[in-house]
């Protein structure tokens, strides 16, 4: 039997996508100010948890037909994510929205990478390493306002099966795969979240950049890597830019 790799976990993540029925919303002009104010209040509250509780939230304007907004929440527990989900659904804005997609996962760092960079396989020691804590409990970068999110699987079909490959072979491939990503460290911050047993795909990849063309460059380079070329299956891509509470309200009122 192939050996399962160890992982370290951090905050739980909810990618909550919403699509707005703009025609219906524009039909209630007398309520637009109240709807916008309430939405702004929700986002400000989510971005600044009470009593400096751990966790972060950011909102993004998504381009294209797949969604209008993404509310990205990172919190220590599923119950806290659920509370944010319910709070947003209770706003008047949500009454004019559908939910085309959502993704539940947990921030993950594989021991493939953590042990190679930390020089140890002791999980307690690794959790004290600054780079490990930055990966497991990430800040959402304000200086990288563009976001690209996609879910992915590793193939387990008849011709190739990632889960039956030898551990050392997987370790080698992931080391080579990671070397490509490190070439873009100054351009892209990535957040890898694991969702096996939590959602339909196996991982979620969230990329942040100051230039959206960096997404195209990185993903293209990754496609030619052995891990992606042989084993990766990609879900839909969602791309957008970060918005503030004020700009969320302005979009509703415009």
C-alpha positions in Angstrom: 0.0 0.0 0.0 1.3 3.5 -0.9 2.1 5.7 2.1 -0.2 8.7 2.9 1.8 11.9 3.4 1.5 13.8 6.6 0.0 17.3 6.6 -0.1 20.3 9.0 -3.4 22.2 9.2 -4.2 25.8 10.0 -7.4 27.9 9.7 -10.6 26.6 8.0 -11.5 28.4 4.8 -14.8 29.2 3.2 -14.9 30.6 -0.3 -18.5 32.0 -0.5 -19.5 33.1 -4.0 -22.6 35.2 -4.6 -24.3 36.3 -7.8 -26.6 39.4 -7.8 -29.8 39.8 -9.6 -29.0 43.3 -10.6 -32.3 43.9 -12.4 -34.3 43.0 -9.3 -32.0 45.1 -7.1 -32.3 48.1 -9.3 -36.1 47.8 -9.0 -36.0 48.7 -5.3 -34.4 52.1 -5.6 -35.9 53.4 -2.4 -34.1 50.6 -0.5 -30.7 50.6 -2.2 -29.1 52.8 0.4 -30.3 50.6 3.3 -29.2 47.4 1.4 -25.8 48.9 0.7 -25.3 50.2 4.2 -26.1 46.8 5.7 -23.8 45.0 3.3 -21.0 47.4 4.2 -21.6 46.8 7.9 -21.4 43.0 7.5 -18.1 43.2 5.6 -16.5 45.6 8.1 -17.5 43.4 10.9 -16.2 40.3 9.2 -12.9 42.0 8.4 -12.4 43.0 12.0 -13.4 40.1 14.3 -14.6 41.2 17.7 -12.0 41.3 20.5 -9.2 40.8 17.9 -10.3 37.1 17.5 -8.1 35.2 15.1 -9.1 35.0 11.5 -9.3 37.2 8.4 -11.9 38.0 5.8 -11.7 39.8 2.4 -14.2 40.4 -0.4 -13.6 40.3 -4.1 -15.4 41.4 -7.2 -15.5 38.4 -9.6 -15.4 39.0 -13.3 -17.5 37.0 -15.8 -20.7 35.0 -15.5 -19.7 32.6 -12.8 -20.3 35.0 -9.8 -20.3 38.7 -8.9 -18.7 38.5 -5.4 -16.4 36.3 -3.4 -16.4 36.5 0.4 -13.3 34.7 1.6 -13.3 33.8 5.3 -10.5 32.2 7.3 -11.3 31.1 10.8 -10.2 28.6 13.5 -13.5 26.6 13.5 -16.3 25.5 11.2 -18.8 27.0 13.6 -17.3 30.5 13.1 -17.4 30.0 9.3 -21.1 28.9 9.6 -21.9 32.1 11.6 -20.4 34.3 8.9 -22.3 32.4 6.2 -25.6 32.9 8.1 -24.9 36.5 8.8 -24.4 37.3 5.1 -27.4 35.2 4.2 -29.5 37.3 6.6 -28.7 40.6 4.9 -31.1 42.2 2.5 -28.5 42.0 -0.2 -28.6 38.2 0.0 -32.3 38.3 -0.9 -31.2 39.5 -4.3 -28.4 36.9 -4.6 -28.0 33.3 -5.6 -25.1 31.1 -4.5 -23.5 29.7 -7.7 -20.6 28.1 -5.8 -18.9 27.7 -2.4 -15.8 25.8 -1.3 -15.0 24.5 2.2 -11.4 23.5 3.0 -8.6 23.9 5.6 -5.3 25.7 5.1 -2.8 22.9 4.5 1.0 22.5 4.4 2.3 19.1 3.4 5.2 17.5 5.3 6.9 17.1 1.9 7.6 20.8 2.0 7.6 21.6 5.7 10.2 19.1 6.7 12.5 20.0 3.7 12.5 23.6 4.7 12.3 23.2 8.5 15.0 20.5 8.7 12.8 18.3 10.9 9.8 16.0 10.7 8.7 16.7 14.3 5.3 18.4 13.9 5.4 20.3 17.2 8.8 21.8 16.2 7.6 22.6 12.7 4.6 24.5 14.1 7.0 26.9 15.8 8.8 27.7 12.5 7.8 31.2 11.3 7.4 30.2 7.7 5.1 27.3 8.7 2.9 29.7 10.8 2.7 32.1 7.9 1.5 29.4 5.6 -1.1 27.9 8.0 -2.4 31.2 9.4 -2.0 33.5 6.4 -2.7 37.2 6.0 -4.7 38.2 2.9 -2.2 40.5 1.3 -3.5 44.1 0.7 -0.6 44.8 -1.7 -1.8 42.0 -4.0 -5.4 42.9 -4.8 -6.0 40.4 -7.6 -7.2 36.9 -6.8 -7.4 33.6 -8.8 -9.1 30.6 -7.2 -9.5 27.1 -8.6 -10.1 23.6 -7.1 -8.1 20.6 -8.2 -7.6 16.8 -7.9 -4.8 14.4 -8.4 -5.7 11.7 -11.0 -6.5 8.3 -9.8 -7.5 6.7 -13.0 -6.5 3.5 -14.9 -3.4 4.9 -16.6 -1.9 7.0 -13.8 -2.8 7.1 -10.1 -1.1 9.6 -7.9 -2.2 7.7 -4.8 -0.5 4.5 -5.8 2.9 6.2 -6.6 5.8 5.5 -4.3 6.3 8.1 -1.5 9.8 9.0 -2.5 8.7 9.5 -6.1 5.8 11.7 -5.0 8.2 13.6 -2.8 10.6 14.2 -5.7 7.8 15.4 -8.1 6.5 17.8 -5.5 9.9 19.1 -4.8 10.3 19.9 -8.5 6.8 21.3 -8.6 7.5 23.6 -5.7 10.7 24.9 -7.4 8.6 26.3 -10.2 6.3 28.1 -7.7 9.3 29.6 -5.8 10.3 31.4 -9.0 7.2 33.5 -8.6 7.5 34.2 -4.9 8.0 37.9 -5.4 4.9 38.1 -7.7 2.4 35.7 -6.2 1.3 34.6 -2.8 -0.4 31.3 -2.7 -2.7 29.6 -0.2 -3.2 25.9 -0.5 -6.2 24.4 1.2 -7.1 20.8 1.6 -10.6 19.6 1.1 -10.5 15.8 1.1 -13.5 14.7 3.1 -14.7 18.3 3.3 -15.8 19.2 -0.3 -16.0 17.7 -3.8 -12.4 18.4 -4.9 -9.2 17.5 -3.1 -7.5 20.9 -2.9 -8.3 24.6 -3.4 -5.6 26.9 -4.8 -5.9 30.6 -4.0 -3.4 32.9 -5.7 -2.9 36.6 -4.9 -1.0 39.0 -7.1 -0.4 42.7 -7.9 -0.5 41.9 -11.6 -3.2 39.4 -12.9 -0.9 38.4 -15.8 1.2 36.6 -13.2 -1.6 34.0 -12.8 -1.3 33.1 -16.5 2.5 32.9 -16.4 2.6 30.7 -13.3 -0.3 28.3 -14.2 1.2 27.9 -17.7 4.6 27.0 -16.3 3.0 24.6 -13.9 1.1 22.9 -16.7 4.4 21.7 -18.2 5.6 20.3 -14.9 5.3 16.5 -14.4 3.0 16.7 -11.5 0.4 18.8 -13.4 1.0 17.3 -16.8 0.4 13.7 -15.7 -1.6 13.9 -12.5 -3.6 17.2 -12.2 -7.2 17.8 -12.9 -8.4 21.4 -12.6 -11.8 22.7 -11.8 -13.3 26.1 -12.8 -11.2 29.3 -12.3 -12.6 32.4 -10.6 -10.7 35.7 -11.0 -11.3 39.1 -9.5 -10.0 42.0 -7.6 -10.3 43.0 -3.9 -13.0 45.4 -2.8 -13.5 47.4 0.4 -16.7 47.7 2.4 -17.1 51.2 0.9 -16.6 49.9 -2.7 -19.1 47.0 -2.1 -21.7 49.6 -1.0 -20.9 51.8 -4.0 -21.4 48.9 -6.4 -24.8 48.2 -4.9 -25.8 51.9 -5.1 -24.4 52.5 -8.6 
